[in-house]
Amino acid sequence: MSGPQEDGDQHRVPGRLGRDDSWEGVAVTVAGFGTSGAGAADALQHLGADVVVVDEREPQGPAAERAELLESLGVRFRVGPGVASDLPTEAPDLVVTSPGWRPDAPLLRAAGTRGVPVWGDVELAWRLRQPDGPAWLGLTGTNGKTTTVQMTTAILQAAGLRAASVGNVGRSVVEAVMDPEPMDVLVVELSSFQLHWTRSTALESAAVLNLADDHLDWHGSFAAYAEAKGRIYSGVERACVYNVQDPATERLVRAADVAEGARAIGFTLGVPEAGMVGVVDDVLADRAFVAERRTSAAPLAEVGDLDDDSPHQVANALAAAAMARSHGVPTGAVREGLQGFRAGPHRREVVAEADGVRWIDDSKATNPHAALASLRGVQHAVWIAGGLAKGATFDDLVVAARDRLRAVVLIGADAPLIRAALARHAPEVPVLDGGSGEDGPMQIMAAAVRTAERHAREGDAVLLAPGCASMDQFRDYAARGDAFAAAVRAHLHQD
């Protein structure tokens, strides 16, 4: 796949064009009008650029209202099927792409062919930030990004800092940097899509939480996916935080070109060595940011302080603590922030408990790595799985989790992939069909819940951790989780 273009000399976008420069007469095409595209279009018109938004889908609801406002301010819109098949005859000086647009999208390929630079929304935000503005702490990984970003923000806020979670969670990064409200720290969740289009970012600290197969249909290979994730470490000033239990993340740190003095900080569920944070007798311990780290550790919190003490959530807490400590927060703020933290909906959320069976919504588990983490948090489960696999495979998951599987209920387009992996590695596990693809979302989930209930025993969990994206049957993972919760409550109420 073709990558982002460097700034071309034949266009009027100098490499250092930023917030305090004149954008008058600079023609910018914004590809996509989602959250990030809308924020980019708004900021660029404010700076005086000539902005055209291109999207094959008509804006709906609040997005339509925002489009109407931007049009009144001079932003032009080209929307509808086929409009993104090429650049206009007179090419723009810059294309700003939304994260979901693949590098091989016709408009982006045309930009590359004609030497037009392509920036992502994060690249644009970095160039528009104020030099004396808030610090950027960036996090990425296959799983746990949103939770860890929000944990980090909670710790920073407990230390009295003005901090916000932005990027792939909350507001777009562009909107955050353009906001006149003073902030101390932006904790930025970065997807592999966003990182693919970055070139000049140099964060204060950055973390890659883990790496596993995901979005291979977008990146083309695991190597390309990992390379995109690794860009988060480029130019880091203070700390590159990595997962000791995931050597691929350490390899990304070793390969990164960082600022002089930047440190590699590992987090581990085991006893930490010097330069790491880890766990000692159920205490989260810091041997990275204490003066006597070669001989002692500082307690940060207890595992019992966490709302969810499953291994992957403890790992998230350690990564968040390392990021916040790299910014200089005291140890007490780590404990206070973690004690008050609660994960968002659809993340191992217990939606009901009846007859000794827990019904757990982890619809946010949209890849096999996340689903396995969820399965490891229960002793035995009737697992509801399936959807769009995004190029991932399920053999490793089944091998690791087969002793925990009471039964599996399959839904979605790529259910056959999971069924085949179960047949190869866990043929003794009952595999059942959920709702038909011809049913609506609520009917699909109601059928899956009825089927799961028949196979669950006292002490089991019925776990929605699909390991797949949702868009084949549901609007998004939240709608899938809501449908599960509603189906569970309706079923139990009927009983």
Solvent accessible surface area in square Angstrom, and as a share of the most:
residue,aa,sasa,rsa
1,M,107,0.48
2,S,43,0.27
3,G,32,0.31
4,P,11,0.07
5,Q,54,0.24
6,E,114,0.51
7,D,40,0.21
8,G,18,0.17
9,D,148,0.77
10,Q,128,0.57
11,H,29,0.13
12,R,143,0.52
13,V,2,0.01
14,P,77,0.49
15,G,40,0.39
16,R,222,0.81
17,L,8,0.04
18,G,8,0.08
19,R,49,0.18
20,D,121,0.63
21,D,67,0.35
22,S,82,0.53
23,W,0,0.00
24,E,130,0.58
25,G,45,0.43
26,V,10,0.05
27,A,26,0.20
28,V,2,0.01
29,T,4,0.02
30,V,0,0.00
31,A,0,0.00
32,G,3,0.03
33,F,15,0.06
34,G,44,0.42
35,T,86,0.50
36,S,14,0.09
37,G,2,0.02
38,A,6,0.04
39,G,1,0.01
40,A,0,0.00
41,A,0,0.00
42,D,47,0.25
43,A,6,0.05
44,L,0,0.00
45,Q,36,0.16
46,H,130,0.58
47,L,30,0.15
48,G,23,0.22
49,A,11,0.09
50,D,62,0.32
51,V,2,0.01
52,V,20,0.12
53,V,0,0.00
54,V,0,0.00
55,D,15,0.08
56,E,77,0.35
57,R,189,0.69
58,E,102,0.46
59,P,27,0.17
60,Q,133,0.59
61,G,45,0.44
62,P,115,0.72
63,A,36,0.28
64,A,40,0.31
65,E,126,0.56
66,R,69,0.25
67,A,8,0.07
68,E,123,0.55
69,L,108,0.54
70,L,2,0.01
71,E,93,0.42
72,S,87,0.56
73,L,97,0.49
74,G,53,0.51
75,V,4,0.02
76,R,132,0.48
77,F,37,0.15
78,R,83,0.30
79,V,42,0.24
80,G,9,0.08
81,P,127,0.80
82,G,45,0.43
83,V,33,0.19
84,A,7,0.05
85,S,68,0.44
86,D,72,0.37
87,L,9,0.04
88,P,52,0.33
89,T,134,0.78
90,E,151,0.68
91,A,28,0.22
92,P,6,0.04
93,D,9,0.04
94,L,0,0.00
95,V,0,0.00
96,V,2,0.01
97,T,1,0.01
98,S,11,0.07
99,P,23,0.14
100,G,52,0.50
101,W,44,0.15
102,R,87,0.32
103,P,2,0.01
104,D,45,0.23
105,A,17,0.13
106,P,80,0.50
107,L,0,0.00
108,L,6,0.03
109,R,111,0.41
110,A,16,0.12
111,A,0,0.00
112,G,22,0.21
113,T,120,0.70
114,R,88,0.32
115,G,20,0.19
116,V,0,0.00
117,P,0,0.00
118,V,4,0.02
119,W,6,0.02
120,G,1,0.01
121,D,3,0.01
122,V,1,0.01
123,E,1,0.01
124,L,0,0.00
125,A,0,0.00
126,W,26,0.09
127,R,39,0.14
128,L,0,0.00
129,R,84,0.31
130,Q,68,0.30
131,P,125,0.79
132,D,133,0.69
133,G,32,0.31
134,P,38,0.24
135,A,24,0.18
136,W,7,0.02
137,L,0,0.00
138,G,0,0.00
139,L,0,0.00
140,T,0,0.00
141,G,0,0.00
142,T,7,0.04
143,N,22,0.11
144,G,27,0.26
145,K,30,0.13
146,T,13,0.08
147,T,10,0.06
148,T,0,0.00
149,V,0,0.00
150,Q,55,0.25
151,M,3,0.01
152,T,0,0.00
153,T,9,0.05
154,A,25,0.19
155,I,0,0.00
156,L,0,0.00
157,Q,95,0.42
158,A,31,0.24
159,A,36,0.28
160,G,65,0.62
161,L,50,0.25
162,R,122,0.44
163,A,6,0.05
164,A,23,0.18
165,S,27,0.17
166,V,1,0.01
167,G,10,0.10
168,N,75,0.38
169,V,23,0.13
170,G,60,0.58
171,R,96,0.35
172,S,3,0.02
173,V,0,0.00
174,V,0,0.00
175,E,40,0.18
176,A,6,0.05
177,V,13,0.08
178,M,35,0.16
179,D,43,0.22
180,P,128,0.80
181,E,108,0.48
182,P,82,0.52
183,M,36,0.16
184,D,42,0.22
185,V,0,0.00
186,L,0,0.00
187,V,0,0.00
188,V,0,0.00
189,E,4,0.02
190,L,3,0.02
191,S,14,0.09
192,S,2,0.01
193,F,37,0.15
194,Q,4,0.02
195,L,2,0.01
196,H,22,0.10
197,W,6,0.02
198,T,5,0.03
199,R,97,0.35
200,S,50,0.32
201,T,15,0.09
202,A,31,0.24
203,L,3,0.01
204,E,20,0.09
205,S,0,0.00
206,A,0,0.00
207,A,0,0.00
208,V,0,0.00
209,L,3,0.01
210,N,18,0.09
211,L,15,0.08
212,A,20,0.15
213,D,55,0.29
214,D,6,0.03
215,H,47,0.21
216,L,33,0.16
217,D,72,0.37
218,W,14,0.05
219,H,11,0.05
220,G,54,0.52
221,S,49,0.32
222,F,76,0.32
223,A,74,0.57
224,A,39,0.30
225,Y,2,0.01
226,A,14,0.11
227,E,88,0.40
228,A,1,0.00
229,K,4,0.02
230,G,13,0.12
231,R,48,0.17
232,I,3,0.02
233,Y,0,0.00
234,S,49,0.32
235,G,21,0.20
236,V,0,0.00
237,E,98,0.44
238,R,110,0.40
239,A,1,0.01
240,C,2,0.01
241,V,0,0.00
242,Y,18,0.07
243,N,19,0.10
244,V,49,0.28
245,Q,103,0.46
246,D,21,0.11
247,P,80,0.50
248,A,17,0.14
249,T,0,0.00
250,E,49,0.22
251,R,150,0.55
252,L,28,0.14
253,V,17,0.10
254,R,186,0.68
255,A,87,0.68
256,A,27,0.21
257,D,117,0.60
258,V,52,0.30
259,A,37,0.28
260,E,180,0.81
261,G,63,0.61
262,A,23,0.18
263,R,78,0.28
264,A,56,0.44
265,I,0,0.00
266,G,0,0.00
267,F,5,0.02
268,T,7,0.04
269,L,69,0.34
270,G,30,0.29
271,V,110,0.63
272,P,2,0.01
273,E,114,0.51
274,A,36,0.28
275,G,16,0.15
276,M,28,0.13
277,V,0,0.00
278,G,0,0.00
279,V,23,0.13
280,V,53,0.30
281,D,132,0.68
282,D,95,0.49
283,V,44,0.25
284,L,0,0.00
285,A,5,0.04
286,D,0,0.00
287,R,49,0.18
288,A,0,0.00
289,F,48,0.20
290,V,28,0.16
291,A,100,0.77
292,E,111,0.50
293,R,80,0.29
294,R,194,0.71
295,T,116,0.68
296,S,53,0.34
297,A,45,0.35
298,A,18,0.14
299,P,95,0.60
300,L,5,0.02
301,A,3,0.02
302,E,79,0.36
303,V,22,0.12
304,G,70,0.67
305,D,23,0.12
306,L,15,0.08
307,D,93,0.48
308,D,34,0.18
309,D,91,0.47
310,S,8,0.05
311,P,71,0.45
312,H,55,0.25
313,Q,13,0.06
314,V,9,0.05
315,A,18,0.14
316,N,10,0.05
317,A,0,0.00
318,L,0,0.00
319,A,0,0.00
320,A,0,0.00
321,A,0,0.00
322,A,0,0.00
323,M,0,0.00
324,A,0,0.00
325,R,30,0.11
326,S,11,0.07
327,H,40,0.18
328,G,60,0.58
329,V,5,0.03
330,P,80,0.51
331,T,44,0.26
332,G,49,0.47
333,A,6,0.05
334,V,0,0.00
335,R,95,0.35
336,E,104,0.47
337,G,5,0.05
338,L,1,0.01
339,Q,81,0.36
340,G,61,0.59
341,F,20,0.08
342,R,141,0.51
343,A,34,0.26
344,G,21,0.20
345,P,82,0.52
346,H,16,0.07
347,R,41,0.15
348,R,41,0.15
349,E,69,0.31
350,V,74,0.43
351,V,17,0.10
352,A,20,0.15
353,E,114,0.51
354,A,32,0.25
355,D,134,0.70
356,G,35,0.34
357,V,13,0.07
358,R,80,0.29
359,W,4,0.02
360,I,1,0.01
361,D,1,0.01
362,D,12,0.06
363,S,0,0.00
364,K,65,0.27
365,A,2,0.02
366,T,28,0.16
367,N,3,0.02
368,P,14,0.09
369,H,63,0.28
370,A,12,0.09
371,A,0,0.00
372,L,24,0.12
373,A,22,0.17
374,S,1,0.01
375,L,0,0.00
376,R,125,0.46
377,G,25,0.24
378,V,7,0.04
379,Q,141,0.63
380,H,66,0.29
381,A,0,0.00
382,V,0,0.00
383,W,0,0.00
384,I,0,0.00
385,A,0,0.00
386,G,0,0.00
387,G,2,0.02
388,L,59,0.30
389,A,2,0.01
390,K,29,0.12
391,G,49,0.47
392,A,3,0.02
393,T,90,0.52
394,F,3,0.01
395,D,37,0.19
396,D,121,0.63
397,L,6,0.03
398,V,0,0.00
399,V,70,0.40
400,A,46,0.35
401,A,0,0.00
402,R,94,0.34
403,D,122,0.63
404,R,76,0.28
405,L,13,0.07
406,R,58,0.21
407,A,0,0.00
408,V,0,0.00
409,V,0,0.00
410,L,4,0.02
411,I,4,0.02
412,G,18,0.17
413,A,62,0.48
414,D,39,0.20
415,A,12,0.10
416,P,87,0.55
417,L,84,0.42
418,I,0,0.00
419,R,90,0.33
420,A,41,0.32
421,A,1,0.00
422,L,1,0.01
423,A,66,0.52
424,R,141,0.51
425,H,53,0.24
426,A,0,0.00
427,P,102,0.64
428,E,122,0.55
429,V,10,0.06
430,P,61,0.39
431,V,42,0.24
432,L,44,0.22
433,D,101,0.52
434,G,15,0.14
435,G,11,0.11
436,S,58,0.37
437,G,69,0.66
438,E,168,0.76
439,D,59,0.30
440,G,27,0.26
441,P,65,0.41
442,M,88,0.39
443,Q,105,0.46
444,I,3,0.01
445,M,0,0.00
446,A,30,0.23
447,A,20,0.15
448,A,0,0.00
449,V,1,0.00
450,R,116,0.42
451,T,13,0.08
452,A,0,0.00
453,E,67,0.30
454,R,165,0.60
455,H,58,0.26
456,A,21,0.16
457,R,149,0.54
458,E,148,0.66
459,G,57,0.55
460,D,2,0.01
461,A,1,0.01
462,V,0,0.00
463,L,0,0.00
464,L,0,0.00
465,A,0,0.00
466,P,0,0.00
467,G,0,0.00
468,C,0,0.00
469,A,8,0.06
470,S,2,0.02
471,M,122,0.54
472,D,52,0.27
473,Q,32,0.14
474,F,12,0.05
475,R,180,0.66
476,D,47,0.24
477,Y,62,0.23
478,A,29,0.22
479,A,18,0.14
480,R,2,0.01
481,G,0,0.00
482,D,78,0.40
483,A,5,0.04
484,F,0,0.00
485,A,10,0.08
486,A,44,0.34
487,A,6,0.05
488,V,0,0.00
489,R,131,0.48
490,A,50,0.39
491,H,27,0.12
492,L,44,0.22
493,H,163,0.73
494,Q,144,0.64
495,D,123,0.64
